Amino acid sequence: MKFLCDENVRVDLAAHLRSLGYDVERSSGGTSDSDVAARARKERRALLTHDSDLAYIVRFPPLAHSGIIILRFHPPRLPALVD
């Protein structure tokens, strides 16, 4: 599985996913939601984010993406995210 981590996703979560054998890339800082979603769609990656704006299905229709996973943990500590 291929993932694109939004800039707000912890670096150690991306590293953990890589250690499990997943193909993980990160978006650069300051990239708009639309651009991040477009990159994920183009590269056929599931998008990992903490940004609930990406849950707006009219703007980001689920069938147009390989997946948008919104992580809603506070605080976003690695053990909770891994579980």
Secondary structure as UniProt FT lines:
FT   STRAND          2..5
FT   TURN            7..8
FT   HELIX           11..19
FT   TURN            20..21
FT   STRAND          23..26
FT   TURN            29..30
FT   HELIX           33..42
FT   TURN            43..44
FT   STRAND          46..49
FT   HELIX           52..55
FT   TURN            57..59
FT   HELIX           62..64
FT   STRAND          68..70
FT   HELIX           78..82
//
